[in-house]
């Protein structure tokens, strides 16, 4: 229910939370090793970028500290931001490396079979672009806007940098524009799923996992 107001206000309904953390940097040695492995063992993606053939890259022993850090951030997002009760445990499933070389992009997509998805950035600064799924209210009209804001645009760019982690709902569509920089853009993406009882106090409780 909206609060009663005595003056003109704008209330943002149904926001989509994108969690940003800048708390961990991978060592240069481990980063170079990951990139080298992906270049040697990759799966070509649309628009020229490459993805690691290894879909469980966070299980690599040298990434154990990074994996622990990402799990901590996921728990912060799920339990402290989204306020999901702790009778549900969220855990990492698949994880892989992406490399965008010069002039390559990443097609619009979302992450199926996952609850929360995320990306950890190792190199580059080409932003990630999120798409508003329901399209904004002005999409059928060619208005000129005096300035861009969240109400008249359906694409939002989020800045990235080395050591930054982003978390977002897996249903949120996103893409990467062509990398126009001289260095590769390298990111580590991951998906999650849940264990526990999903009920919200009703009689149709769903028990997932052990």
C-alpha positions as CSV (number, residue, x, y, z in Angstrom):
1,X,0.0,0.0,0.0
2,X,1.3,3.4,-0.9
3,X,1.7,6.0,1.8
4,X,-0.7,8.9,2.0
5,X,1.0,12.0,0.7
6,X,0.3,15.8,0.9
7,X,2.6,16.8,-2.0
8,X,3.7,15.5,-5.4
9,X,6.0,12.5,-5.1
10,X,7.3,9.8,-7.4
11,X,7.3,6.3,-5.9
12,X,9.3,3.6,-7.6
13,X,7.2,0.4,-7.7
14,X,8.7,-3.1,-8.2
15,X,12.4,-2.2,-8.5
16,X,14.9,-4.9,-9.6
17,X,17.8,-5.1,-7.2
18,X,21.3,-5.4,-8.8
19,X,23.9,-6.0,-6.1
20,X,27.4,-4.6,-6.5
21,X,30.5,-5.5,-4.5
22,X,34.1,-4.5,-4.9
23,X,35.7,-6.5,-2.1
24,X,38.0,-9.1,-3.7
25,X,40.8,-9.1,-6.4
26,X,42.1,-12.3,-7.8
27,X,45.9,-12.6,-8.0
28,X,47.6,-11.9,-11.3
29,X,49.0,-15.4,-11.5
30,X,45.6,-17.1,-11.0
31,X,43.9,-14.6,-13.4
32,X,46.5,-15.2,-16.2
33,X,46.2,-19.0,-15.7
34,X,42.4,-18.9,-16.1
35,X,42.5,-16.8,-19.2
36,X,45.2,-19.0,-20.8
37,X,43.1,-22.1,-20.1
38,X,40.0,-20.5,-21.6
39,X,41.8,-19.4,-24.7
40,X,43.1,-22.9,-25.2
41,X,39.9,-24.7,-24.3
42,X,36.9,-22.6,-25.3
43,X,33.4,-22.8,-26.8
44,X,32.7,-20.1,-29.5
45,X,29.7,-18.0,-28.6
46,X,27.5,-15.7,-30.7
47,X,29.1,-12.4,-31.9
48,X,32.6,-13.7,-31.6
49,X,33.2,-13.9,-27.9
50,X,34.4,-17.1,-26.3
51,X,33.3,-19.1,-23.2
52,X,35.4,-21.6,-21.3
53,X,34.7,-25.3,-22.0
54,X,34.8,-25.8,-18.2
55,X,31.4,-25.1,-16.8
56,X,32.5,-25.6,-13.2
57,X,35.4,-23.3,-13.1
58,X,34.9,-22.1,-9.5
59,X,35.7,-25.7,-8.5
60,X,39.3,-25.1,-9.6
61,X,41.5,-25.3,-6.4
62,X,43.2,-22.0,-6.9
63,X,39.8,-20.3,-6.9
64,X,38.7,-21.6,-3.5
65,X,39.0,-18.2,-1.8
66,X,37.1,-16.4,-4.6
67,X,34.4,-19.1,-4.4
68,X,34.1,-18.5,-0.7
69,X,33.9,-14.7,-1.2
70,X,31.2,-15.1,-3.9
71,X,29.1,-17.4,-1.6
72,X,29.3,-14.7,1.1
73,X,28.1,-12.0,-1.3
74,X,25.2,-14.3,-2.6
75,X,24.1,-14.9,1.0
76,X,24.2,-11.1,1.7
77,X,22.0,-10.5,-1.4
78,X,19.5,-13.3,-0.7
79,X,19.1,-13.0,3.0
80,X,19.9,-9.3,3.8
81,X,18.7,-7.5,0.6
82,X,15.9,-9.8,-0.6
83,X,15.2,-10.9,3.0
84,X,14.5,-14.5,2.1
85,X,14.3,-16.5,5.3
86,X,17.3,-18.7,6.2
87,X,15.4,-21.9,6.0
88,X,16.4,-21.8,2.4
89,X,20.0,-22.3,1.4
90,X,21.3,-21.0,-1.9
91,X,24.4,-22.6,-3.5
92,X,26.5,-22.3,-6.6
93,X,25.9,-24.5,-9.5
94,X,27.6,-23.8,-12.8
95,X,30.4,-21.2,-13.4
96,X,32.4,-20.3,-16.5
97,X,34.7,-17.7,-17.9
98,X,33.8,-15.3,-20.8
99,X,36.3,-13.5,-22.9
100,X,35.4,-10.6,-25.2
101,X,38.2,-9.6,-27.5
102,X,38.2,-6.3,-29.4
103,X,35.0,-5.7,-31.4
104,X,33.2,-8.8,-29.9
105,X,30.0,-8.5,-28.0
106,X,27.7,-10.8,-26.0
107,X,24.1,-11.4,-27.2
108,X,21.0,-10.6,-25.1
109,X,20.1,-13.5,-22.8
110,X,19.1,-14.5,-19.3
111,X,20.1,-17.6,-17.3
112,X,17.6,-20.5,-17.2
113,X,17.7,-23.2,-14.4
114,X,19.0,-20.7,-11.9
115,X,17.6,-18.4,-9.1
116,X,20.3,-15.8,-8.7
117,X,23.1,-15.2,-11.3
118,X,26.2,-13.2,-11.1
119,X,29.4,-12.0,-12.7
120,X,32.8,-11.4,-11.3
121,X,35.1,-9.2,-13.4
122,X,38.8,-10.0,-14.0
123,X,39.7,-7.5,-16.8
124,X,38.3,-4.7,-19.0
125,X,35.7,-2.0,-18.5
126,X,33.0,-2.4,-21.2
127,X,29.8,-2.2,-19.1
128,X,27.1,-4.8,-18.8
129,X,23.7,-3.7,-20.1
130,X,20.5,-4.8,-18.4
131,X,17.1,-4.8,-20.3
132,X,13.8,-3.9,-18.8
133,X,11.7,-7.0,-19.7
134,X,8.3,-5.3,-19.9
135,X,9.5,-2.4,-22.1
136,X,9.1,1.1,-20.9
137,X,5.8,3.0,-21.3
138,X,7.1,5.2,-24.1
139,X,8.4,2.4,-26.3
140,X,5.7,2.8,-28.9
141,X,6.5,6.5,-29.4
142,X,9.5,8.4,-30.8
143,X,9.6,11.1,-28.1
144,X,12.6,13.4,-27.7
145,X,13.7,13.3,-24.1
146,X,15.4,16.2,-22.4
147,X,17.4,13.7,-20.4
148,X,17.5,9.9,-20.0
149,X,16.3,8.3,-16.8
150,X,14.9,5.1,-15.5
151,X,11.4,6.0,-16.5
152,X,12.0,6.6,-20.2
153,X,14.7,4.0,-21.1
154,X,14.5,0.2,-21.2
155,X,18.3,-0.4,-21.2
156,X,20.6,0.4,-18.2
157,X,24.4,0.1,-18.4
158,X,26.3,-0.8,-15.2
159,X,30.0,0.0,-14.9
160,X,32.4,-2.8,-14.3
161,X,36.0,-3.0,-13.1
162,X,38.5,-5.6,-12.0
163,X,37.4,-7.2,-8.7
164,X,33.8,-6.2,-9.0
165,X,31.0,-8.7,-8.4
166,X,27.4,-8.2,-9.7
167,X,24.4,-10.2,-8.6
168,X,20.9,-10.1,-10.1
169,X,17.8,-12.3,-10.7
170,X,18.5,-14.9,-13.3
171,X,15.4,-13.9,-15.2
172,X,16.9,-10.4,-15.9
173,X,17.9,-10.0,-19.6
174,X,21.4,-8.6,-20.2
175,X,24.0,-8.3,-22.9
176,X,27.5,-6.7,-23.6
177,X,28.0,-4.2,-26.3
178,X,31.1,-4.5,-28.6
179,X,34.3,-4.2,-26.8
180,X,35.9,-1.1,-28.2
181,X,39.0,-1.1,-25.9
182,X,42.4,-2.4,-26.7
183,X,42.4,-5.1,-24.0
184,X,40.2,-8.2,-23.6
185,X,37.1,-8.0,-21.4
186,X,37.2,-11.1,-19.1
187,X,34.4,-12.1,-16.7
188,X,33.5,-15.1,-14.6
189,X,29.8,-15.9,-14.6
190,X,27.9,-18.2,-12.3
191,X,24.4,-19.6,-11.5
192,X,22.8,-20.7,-8.3
193,X,20.0,-22.9,-7.0
194,X,18.3,-23.6,-3.7
195,X,17.8,-26.2,-1.0
196,X,15.2,-26.1,1.7
197,X,11.5,-25.6,2.2
198,X,9.7,-23.0,0.1
199,X,6.3,-22.4,1.8
200,X,5.5,-18.8,2.7
201,X,3.3,-20.3,5.4
202,X,0.8,-22.0,3.1
203,X,-0.1,-25.6,2.7
204,X,1.6,-26.1,-0.6
205,X,5.1,-26.2,0.8
206,X,7.8,-27.3,-1.6
207,X,10.8,-29.1,-0.2
208,X,13.9,-28.9,-2.5
209,X,17.1,-30.9,-2.1
210,X,18.2,-32.9,0.9
